[in-house]
């Protein structure tokens, strides 16, 4: 039986980070709304209560019945989770004199307690709370304190319950991963069996059982998620998977053919569709960014559905070795699903990979990566033997270069941007830093933006020019929720700028975007 840690989400911005840290310990975990604890699930070996934007005293604060799991499995409360445990069991939580936010150090640690095994005195932790625990419940003891927070960590003397007012999941808590390992592995008894290899073996077998002799269609984007999903399905059902890759004319230079070659090299059954005429016609004279996105999204669904119906109509009506098409596969990953639900289970953010099955197709949904985080998807891709350039591809927006062209979209503008973008991306791949890592692999996402609504004066030779500027954008990030501009070397930027201006007709100026997210976004539109 697969073991699992349940993380109950009380609305913290770092709940996903707790999940990623647990997965890094080769342990499966599931993030659920605070009020959705799975009763009578023998695979649960421990529970973690997340932080929250609320105070335990707020009328709308989220509450859970601790008796569902306290005394049954080990429990760890983090920040709000710690305060909720104290408040619910007879302790006292009060407003702090000043908000406790930022770095602190554990001046007192019970190094004999299993939660702090291996900890160093003075270990740095990260605080982020407005309330503080002024009294712990009866039957609990303090196991960690900072200069300003007496009850920074406490534990039950009779039951497996621990609580910390700091955030072990964040980078600034230096020994946070050790604390989580102590809880998940030593206290909860994780066998640490969750790995890319075990995931592939288990999932391939599950897909064979789930799909049987049916056929499956899958929409490919060229990105890592859909690509890994396709290769995983191909291993399970082979030629009974049909992939559809739509070219709307706004991909990067030569990308459609390169990706098609990659997919065929992986043995995938892929149908490539050039629908660029339709997309350019429908985008003619449209300048509003949101309208562009809606048109591209609508057209993509129409083209994909037409191709999918053609595949369905060509399939047998029933059983046999090559069964009917009964499944639509998607590269949905775990963050897509988490972001699409709030902690009450209601949709707060729609996602292109969550829901949205065309009803007229009468297909069932297959999501082989639905439990994986992005870094886990890449590990699975490597386990499947996929080429590194596919696995390490930067995220790329669904509307592609259309959201990197300010103003209306034309083939000429797309061609200009493709050339500039190609020079930039090739340069990132070729430039190795002092440690031998290419700039492309140091950057989370990069691309060029054509400011086609702007013209600037330039001089080329003896001629005065009046052409478009191009902005280069490169950011560092771990999850795209926040991002900082990449500090690329000046000599690299100078070389790329010079090459773009000299080789790309229609461009006479190159700028570099040094905005972070927030307040800016990664994409310009």
N, C-alpha and C positions, 0 to 999 in steps of 0.2 A: 504493500500500500504506500502511495506517495505521501510523504509528510508535508505539512503546510503550516506556515505562520499566518495568522489573520491580523491584518492591520486595519483597525477601525478608524475611519477618517472623520474627524470633527471639523474639517474645513481648513486645515493648515495648508499653507503654500508649499510646505516641504514634505507633505505626505508621500508624494511619488519618490522623493529622495530616500525616505526610509525604505520603501520597497526596493529600490535599486541597490541599497547597501545590503539588504538581506539577500538578494539574489547574488550579489558578489561573494557571499558566503556559501554559494552552491546550494542554496536552500530555496525551495519554492515558497512564494508568499502570494497572498491575494489581498488586494485593497478593497474594502467594502464600506458603504455608508455606515455611520456609527450605529444605526438602528437595524442593521441587516446581518447580525451575527448568525452564522449557520448552526442551528441546534442539531445535536445528535450526529455530528460529523467526526468520526473517530480518527480522521487524518490530521486534525488540528492538534499541534503540539505546543502552541504558545500564542499569546495575544499581545499586540502592541497598541496602545491608545495614543493617537496623534495629538499634535497641538491644535489650536483653534483661534480664530480671531475674537472669540467671545470671552467674557469673564464668566466664571461659574455662577456669579450672582445675577447675570443678565436674565430677564424673563424669557428671552428667546434662546437661551443657551441650550446646546444639545446635551441630552442626558441619556445614559444607558443603564440598564439593570446589571450591575456588576456580578450579581449572583449567578448569571448565566455561565460565567467562566472562572471567577475567583474561587479557588479551592479545587478546581478541576484540572486546570493547566496553568503554567507559569504566566504571569502578567507583568508587562512593563509599561508604565505611564510616562509620557514625555510632555513636559511643559504643561499645557492645559490638562493632558491626561493625568499628570501627577497631581495637579490641583484638584481635579475632579475626584480622584481616589481619596485624597485627604478630606475634601468637603463631604463626600458621601459617607465616609466611615467615622465621622466625628471629629475630624481635625478642624483647623481654622484657616481660612483664606481671606486675606484683606488686601485692600489697595496699597500698593507700595508707595513710599514717600516720593520716590521718583522712579520713572520707568527704568527697569533693569534691562539694558540692551547693550550687547557688544561682548567683547572679550572679558573673561574673568578667569581666576585660577583656583583650583581646588587645594586650599591650604590644609584641609583636614580630610583624610581618606581612610576608610576602614579597608585596608588592603587584604584583610582576611575574608572579607565578604566576596562571594563568587562573582558578583557583578563587576568588582574593581580589581580582580586578579590581574597582576602585571602592570597596574597603573603606577605612575610616578607621582610623587608629591609635587604640588605646584602645577599639575597638568592643566593646560589651557582648555577652557570650554567656552561655548557661545550661549549667552543669555538673550532672551527676547520675550519679555512679559511685563505687563503692567500691574498684575496682582502678585502677591507673594504668600507663601505658606508660613504662617506665624506659629502654628501649632500642629504637630502631626497626630494622627489618631492613636488611641491606646493600642498597645500591642505592636507598635512600630518603633524603630530606632533610627537615628540619624547615622548615615554612613558616608556623607560627604558634605563639606561646607566650603564656602568662599569667604572672603573678607566681609562681604556685604550680605550674603545669603546663608543663614545658619542651616536651613533645611534644604540645601541644594540637592541632596539625594537621601532617600530613606527607604527602609525595607521592613516588611512584616517579620516578626520573630516566630510566627507559627505557621504562616502560609507562604507559598512562592509568589510573593508580590513585591515588586520594586518600582520606584518612582524617581525621576530626575527632573529638576526644573530647567535644565539646559537642554540643548539640541545635539545629541550625539551623531545625528545623520549629516550635519553640515561640515564643510571642509575645515572651518575654524576651530572645531572641537578636535584637537590634535589626536587624541586617542579614542575618538568616537567609534571608529570601526572595531577597535579592540573591545569596547564596552558591548557593542551589538554582538560581536562574536561570543563573548562570555555569556550573553543571554541566550542567543539562538542555538549555539553549539553545546556549550557546557551545561547550561541550566535546562534548556528545552530538550536537549538530546538530539539535535539534527544529525542525520547520517551524512549530510552534505552530498547528496546523490543527484542534485539538480545541475546538469552540465549540458553543453551543446551536444555532445555525443549521445547522452541519454535522451535528450529531447528529440533528436532526429530519429533514433530507434523507436521510441514510444509513439511519436507522432505519425511516422510512416505506417506503423501497424494500425493505429487508430483510424487513419485516413482510409486504409484498405477496408476496414470493417464498416466505416461510416458510408463510404461511397459504393461499395460492392462492385457491380459490373456497370454502373452508370457512367455517363460521360460528364465532363466538367468544362465550363468556359471561364476564362479569367482575363481581365483587362490589365495589360502591362503598361507601365509608364516609363520604363527605363531606370526607375529608381530602385534602391536596394530592397525595400519592403516587398514590392510586387515581384521583383526578380527572385528573391529567396523563396517566396511562397510558391512561385511557379516551379522552381527546381525541386523543392520538397514534394510537391504534388506529382511532378514527373517521376520522381523516384518511387512513389507509391502506386501510380496508375498508368504511367507511361503514355502511350499515344492516345489514350482516352481523355487526355487534357488538350483542349484547344485554347491557345492564347491569342488575344487580339491587341495589336499595337497600332494606335491611331496617330497619324502624322497630320497635325493641323497647320503645318507650315511655319511654325514659330519655335521649333526646337533649335538647339545650338548647331553650329556649322557641321554638316555631314553626320549629325547625330542619329538620324533615322536609320541610315544604312549601317552605321557602325554598331548600333544596338541590335539591329536585326541580325547582323553577322555574329555578334556575341551570343544571342539567344539560340541561333541555329547551331553554333559551336557547342552549346550545352545540351544539344539534342532535343530542344523544345519544338513542339508543333505550333508555329506562329503564323498568324495571318496579319500581314502588314497592309494598312489602308491609308492611301494618300487622299485625304479629304481637305486639302489646303484651299481649293477653289471655293468650297462652301464657307469655310471660316473667314477667308479674306473678304468675300462678298458680304457676309453678314456683319463684319466689323467696319465696313466702309464708312468713313466720316464720324465714327464713334470716338469720343474723346474722354468721356467720364470713366474713371478707373473701375468703379463698381459695375457699371453697365458692361464694360469689356469683359469682366470676369463672368458675369451672368450669361452673356452671349456664348462665350467659349464653353462654359459648363453645360449650357443647354445643347449646343451643337455636338459636344462630345457624347452626351447621353444618346442623342438621336443617332449618331453614326455608329456608336457601339451597339445600340439596340438593334439597328438594321443588320449589322454583321452577326450579332448573336442569334437573331431570328433565322438567318440563313444557315447557321451551323445547326440550330435546333431542327429546322425543317428537313435537313439532310440526314438527320439521325434516325435510326429505327424507332418505331413506335413503342417497342417493348423489349424486354430482356435480351437474352443471347449474349454472346461474347462481347460484342460492341453494343452496349445498352443505349437507352435514350439519354439526352442531355437533361439532367434533373438538378444540377448544381451550378451556382454562380460563386466562384472563389474570389476573395479579395485579400489584399495585403494589409488588412487592419492589424495594428499592433496595440499593445496594452494601453499606452498613453492616449491613443485615439478614443478608446472606450471610456477611460477614466475621465477625460476632459469633456466627454459628451454627457456625463451625468454629474449632478451635484450630489451632496451627501444625503439628500432626501430621495434620491433615485429618479428625479425629474430631469429632463433634457434641458441643459442651459447653453450648450454650444454644439451646433450641428457639425458633423464631420463627413467628408465625402465618402469615407469608408465605413461609416456606421449607419446601418439601416439603408433605406433608399432602394430596395429591390423593386424593379418594375413588376407590378402585379400581373400584367398580361403575360409575362413569361412563365409564371407558375413554377419558379425555381426556388430551391432551398439554398440557404447561405452556408458557405464553407469558408472558415477563417482560420487557417492553420497556424498563424502567428499571433493569435489574439491574446496570448499570455506573455508575450515578450516585450521587453524594452528595446530601444534602438541598438544599444551596444550588444545586446544578446542576439538580435537579428544578424548582426555582422559576424558574431562568433559562429552562429549556425551556418551562415554562408560559407565561412572558411571550412567548417566541418564537412560541408557538402562538396568541397573542392572547387568552388567558384573562383574566377579570376579576381585578383585583388583590385583591379581598376573598377570593377562593378561593385564590389563590396564597399570600397571607400569613396564612392561617388558623393559629392556634396549634395545636400538637399536642393531641390529645384522646384519652383512653383508650378502647380498644375497648368496655369495659363502661359507658362514658359516666358519667352521674351516679350510677350504682349504687355506684361506688367513692368517691363524694363524699358519701355518706349513711352515717353511722355507725349501725349497728344494722340492723333489718330494713327491707325496701323496700316502700313502699305508694304508690299513686297520689297520695295526699294529700301525702306527704313529697316526692315528686318534683315536684309542683306548687309547693310552697313553695320548694324549691331552685331551680327554673327561674326563678321570679320574682326571687329574690335575685341569682342568677347573671346574669340579663339586665340588671339595674340596674348591676352591677359591670362587665360587659363593654361595655355601651353607654357607660358613663362613661369607660372606658379609650380607646374609639374617639373620643370627643368632646373629651377633654382634650388640648390641644396644649402641648408643652413650649416653652421659650423659643426653640428653634431651629425650631419649626414642626412637629416630628415628634410624632405622637400617642403617648400612653403605650402604646397597644396595640402599636404597631410597635417600641417600645423593649423590650417584655417578650417573653420566649421563650414563656411559658405562664402562664395565669391562670385562676382559677375560684373559685367559692364552695363551701364544705363545710358541710353541715348536721349539727350535733352533736345528732342526734335521740335519743341515749341520755342527754343532759344537759338539765336544765331550770334556769333561773336566775330569780331574783326581779327584777321590774322595776316601774316605776310609769308608767302612761300616763293622763294626766289625773288624776282622783281615784281611779283604780282600781289595785289591786295586780295584777300579772300574774305568771304562772309559766309561761314559754314557753322556746322553744329558742334557743340562741345559733347564730350563723353565723360561720364563720371565712373570711376572705378570704386567698387564696394567689396570689402573683405572683412569678415568678422570672426572673432573667436567666441565659442560658447560651448556648453555641454548639453543643452536641451532646447535651445532657441527661445526659452522663456525670457532670458536676458542675454545680452550680447555686448561685447566691446569691440571697437574697431581694431583690426589687426595692425600692429606696428611693423609694417613691411619695410625692409631695408631701402634707404634712399636710392642706392645705385640700381636696385631692381625697378623701383618706380620710374626712375629716369629712363632706363632702357625701354621699358614697356611703353611709356608715353611717347618716346621718340619713334618707336616702331609703329605705333598706331597712327600717329600724325603723318608719317612718311608713306605708309602703305594703304591706309583706308581712305579712299576718296569720299569727301563729304564731311570729314572731321578735321578741325584745325586747332583743337584745344582739349587737353585731358586734365581732369580734376580728380582728387582722391577724397572720398567721403570719410570724415573722422567723427561721425556721430555714433553714440552708443544707444542701445535699446534697454530701457527707456532713456530718453523721451522719444527718440526716433524709432522706426521699425527697420527690420533687416531689408525688406524690399521697399522700393520707392512708391509703388502704387498698390 
